[in-house]
Amino acid sequence: MVEDTGSGIRQEELPKIFEKGYTELSGRLHEKTTGLGLFLSRKICQRLGHQLKIESEVGKGTKAFLIFKRPELTIFD
């Protein structure tokens, strides 16, 4: 888990944050974002078979969870 104590992301914005080119309102106002970071991060996780999950609360910050999946290993049958 990676966590920050920034401004957070509004609940209605969360479903959109992984869309290519999407930037949250504050990013659009200051023109400092490209909207590619979370899009690419999720794509990489999907290709590796992992999961990226984001939880956020306005005024409290955001948590990003990387959930690593691995196949069951069988040493002896």
Rosetta constraint file for C-alpha pairs under 8 A:
AtomPair CA 1 CA 63 HARMONIC 6.64 0.50
AtomPair CA 1 CA 64 HARMONIC 5.54 0.50
AtomPair CA 1 CA 65 HARMONIC 4.48 0.50
AtomPair CA 1 CA 66 HARMONIC 6.31 0.50
AtomPair CA 2 CA 63 HARMONIC 5.69 0.50
AtomPair CA 2 CA 64 HARMONIC 5.16 0.50
AtomPair CA 2 CA 65 HARMONIC 6.57 0.50
AtomPair CA 3 CA 61 HARMONIC 7.32 0.50
AtomPair CA 3 CA 62 HARMONIC 5.73 0.50
AtomPair CA 3 CA 63 HARMONIC 4.35 0.50
AtomPair CA 3 CA 64 HARMONIC 6.33 0.50
AtomPair CA 4 CA 61 HARMONIC 5.37 0.50
AtomPair CA 4 CA 62 HARMONIC 5.51 0.50
AtomPair CA 4 CA 63 HARMONIC 6.61 0.50
AtomPair CA 5 CA 59 HARMONIC 7.93 0.50
AtomPair CA 5 CA 60 HARMONIC 5.65 0.50
AtomPair CA 5 CA 61 HARMONIC 4.13 0.50
AtomPair CA 5 CA 62 HARMONIC 6.72 0.50
AtomPair CA 6 CA 59 HARMONIC 7.01 0.50
AtomPair CA 6 CA 60 HARMONIC 6.55 0.50
AtomPair CA 6 CA 61 HARMONIC 4.58 0.50
AtomPair CA 6 CA 62 HARMONIC 7.04 0.50
AtomPair CA 7 CA 58 HARMONIC 5.71 0.50
AtomPair CA 7 CA 59 HARMONIC 4.81 0.50
AtomPair CA 7 CA 60 HARMONIC 6.35 0.50
AtomPair CA 7 CA 61 HARMONIC 5.53 0.50
AtomPair CA 8 CA 56 HARMONIC 5.51 0.50
AtomPair CA 8 CA 57 HARMONIC 5.17 0.50
AtomPair CA 8 CA 58 HARMONIC 4.22 0.50
AtomPair CA 8 CA 59 HARMONIC 5.69 0.50
AtomPair CA 8 CA 60 HARMONIC 6.02 0.50
AtomPair CA 8 CA 61 HARMONIC 4.18 0.50
AtomPair CA 8 CA 62 HARMONIC 5.37 0.50
AtomPair CA 9 CA 13 HARMONIC 6.54 0.50
AtomPair CA 9 CA 14 HARMONIC 6.72 0.50
AtomPair CA 9 CA 24 HARMONIC 7.79 0.50
AtomPair CA 9 CA 56 HARMONIC 5.52 0.50
AtomPair CA 9 CA 57 HARMONIC 6.05 0.50
AtomPair CA 9 CA 58 HARMONIC 5.52 0.50
AtomPair CA 9 CA 61 HARMONIC 7.53 0.50
AtomPair CA 9 CA 62 HARMONIC 7.10 0.50
AtomPair CA 10 CA 14 HARMONIC 6.67 0.50
AtomPair CA 10 CA 56 HARMONIC 7.36 0.50
AtomPair CA 10 CA 57 HARMONIC 6.67 0.50
AtomPair CA 10 CA 58 HARMONIC 5.76 0.50
AtomPair CA 11 CA 15 HARMONIC 7.96 0.50
AtomPair CA 11 CA 56 HARMONIC 7.47 0.50
AtomPair CA 11 CA 57 HARMONIC 7.40 0.50
AtomPair CA 13 CA 17 HARMONIC 6.51 0.50
AtomPair CA 13 CA 24 HARMONIC 7.18 0.50
AtomPair CA 14 CA 54 HARMONIC 7.79 0.50
AtomPair CA 14 CA 56 HARMONIC 7.97 0.50
AtomPair CA 16 CA 22 HARMONIC 6.93 0.50
AtomPair CA 17 CA 22 HARMONIC 6.18 0.50
AtomPair CA 17 CA 23 HARMONIC 7.15 0.50
AtomPair CA 17 CA 24 HARMONIC 7.56 0.50
AtomPair CA 17 CA 38 HARMONIC 6.86 0.50
AtomPair CA 17 CA 39 HARMONIC 7.59 0.50
AtomPair CA 18 CA 22 HARMONIC 7.29 0.50
AtomPair CA 18 CA 38 HARMONIC 5.36 0.50
AtomPair CA 18 CA 39 HARMONIC 4.60 0.50
AtomPair CA 18 CA 42 HARMONIC 7.00 0.50
AtomPair CA 19 CA 35 HARMONIC 7.75 0.50
AtomPair CA 19 CA 38 HARMONIC 7.98 0.50
AtomPair CA 19 CA 39 HARMONIC 5.79 0.50
AtomPair CA 20 CA 35 HARMONIC 6.18 0.50
AtomPair CA 20 CA 36 HARMONIC 5.84 0.50
AtomPair CA 20 CA 39 HARMONIC 5.40 0.50
AtomPair CA 21 CA 34 HARMONIC 6.13 0.50
AtomPair CA 21 CA 35 HARMONIC 3.99 0.50
AtomPair CA 21 CA 36 HARMONIC 5.62 0.50
AtomPair CA 21 CA 39 HARMONIC 7.81 0.50
AtomPair CA 22 CA 34 HARMONIC 7.67 0.50
AtomPair CA 22 CA 35 HARMONIC 4.62 0.50
AtomPair CA 22 CA 36 HARMONIC 7.51 0.50
AtomPair CA 23 CA 27 HARMONIC 5.73 0.50
AtomPair CA 23 CA 28 HARMONIC 6.16 0.50
AtomPair CA 23 CA 33 HARMONIC 6.61 0.50
AtomPair CA 23 CA 34 HARMONIC 6.96 0.50
AtomPair CA 23 CA 35 HARMONIC 4.93 0.50
AtomPair CA 24 CA 28 HARMONIC 6.41 0.50
AtomPair CA 25 CA 29 HARMONIC 6.26 0.50
AtomPair CA 26 CA 30 HARMONIC 6.40 0.50
AtomPair CA 27 CA 31 HARMONIC 5.68 0.50
AtomPair CA 27 CA 32 HARMONIC 5.79 0.50
AtomPair CA 27 CA 33 HARMONIC 5.49 0.50
AtomPair CA 28 CA 32 HARMONIC 7.39 0.50
AtomPair CA 28 CA 33 HARMONIC 7.23 0.50
AtomPair CA 35 CA 39 HARMONIC 7.20 0.50
AtomPair CA 36 CA 40 HARMONIC 5.90 0.50
AtomPair CA 37 CA 41 HARMONIC 6.08 0.50
AtomPair CA 38 CA 42 HARMONIC 6.03 0.50
AtomPair CA 39 CA 43 HARMONIC 6.36 0.50
AtomPair CA 40 CA 44 HARMONIC 6.15 0.50
AtomPair CA 41 CA 45 HARMONIC 6.25 0.50
AtomPair CA 41 CA 52 HARMONIC 7.70 0.50
AtomPair CA 42 CA 46 HARMONIC 6.08 0.50
AtomPair CA 42 CA 51 HARMONIC 7.31 0.50
AtomPair CA 42 CA 52 HARMONIC 5.91 0.50
AtomPair CA 43 CA 47 HARMONIC 6.24 0.50
AtomPair CA 44 CA 48 HARMONIC 6.28 0.50
AtomPair CA 45 CA 49 HARMONIC 6.12 0.50
AtomPair CA 45 CA 50 HARMONIC 4.79 0.50
AtomPair CA 45 CA 51 HARMONIC 5.66 0.50
AtomPair CA 45 CA 52 HARMONIC 6.54 0.50
AtomPair CA 46 CA 50 HARMONIC 5.58 0.50
AtomPair CA 46 CA 51 HARMONIC 6.37 0.50
AtomPair CA 49 CA 68 HARMONIC 7.65 0.50
AtomPair CA 49 CA 69 HARMONIC 6.28 0.50
AtomPair CA 49 CA 70 HARMONIC 7.70 0.50
AtomPair CA 50 CA 66 HARMONIC 7.28 0.50
AtomPair CA 50 CA 67 HARMONIC 5.77 0.50
AtomPair CA 50 CA 68 HARMONIC 4.89 0.50
AtomPair CA 50 CA 69 HARMONIC 5.25 0.50
AtomPair CA 51 CA 65 HARMONIC 8.00 0.50
AtomPair CA 51 CA 66 HARMONIC 5.91 0.50
AtomPair CA 51 CA 67 HARMONIC 4.98 0.50
AtomPair CA 51 CA 68 HARMONIC 6.65 0.50
AtomPair CA 51 CA 69 HARMONIC 7.69 0.50
AtomPair CA 52 CA 64 HARMONIC 7.07 0.50
AtomPair CA 52 CA 65 HARMONIC 5.76 0.50
AtomPair CA 52 CA 66 HARMONIC 4.90 0.50
AtomPair CA 52 CA 67 HARMONIC 6.31 0.50
AtomPair CA 53 CA 64 HARMONIC 5.82 0.50
AtomPair CA 53 CA 65 HARMONIC 5.08 0.50
AtomPair CA 53 CA 66 HARMONIC 6.64 0.50
AtomPair CA 53 CA 67 HARMONIC 7.79 0.50
AtomPair CA 54 CA 62 HARMONIC 7.14 0.50
AtomPair CA 54 CA 63 HARMONIC 5.77 0.50
AtomPair CA 54 CA 64 HARMONIC 4.60 0.50
AtomPair CA 54 CA 65 HARMONIC 6.28 0.50
AtomPair CA 55 CA 62 HARMONIC 5.80 0.50
AtomPair CA 55 CA 63 HARMONIC 5.17 0.50
AtomPair CA 55 CA 64 HARMONIC 6.51 0.50
AtomPair CA 56 CA 60 HARMONIC 7.61 0.50
AtomPair CA 56 CA 61 HARMONIC 5.83 0.50
AtomPair CA 56 CA 62 HARMONIC 4.16 0.50
AtomPair CA 56 CA 63 HARMONIC 6.10 0.50
AtomPair CA 57 CA 61 HARMONIC 5.71 0.50
AtomPair CA 57 CA 62 HARMONIC 6.47 0.50
